């Protein structure tokens, strides 16, 4: 099954999203592969998806992750029922 492509978003746009959608985006980021070198892709595929976040070792992934965490820290936390 193919994963949905993750594109970088602005801080302002992310802040308009409800918490549930931000958490889904965070989950998608966590599902990215660690690096191109550890993936099963050929070298010819290296630059095919420019502008798409695919690997955790990329600057884009780290920037997007930091933005999400910063926004989620400002949201209200409701503990799960036991």
Buried (B, 14 or more C-beta within 10 A) or exposed (E): EEEEEBEEBEEEEBEEBEBEEBBEBBEBBEEBBEEBEEEEBEEEEEEEEEEEBBBBEBEBBEEBBEBBEEBBEEEEEEEEEE
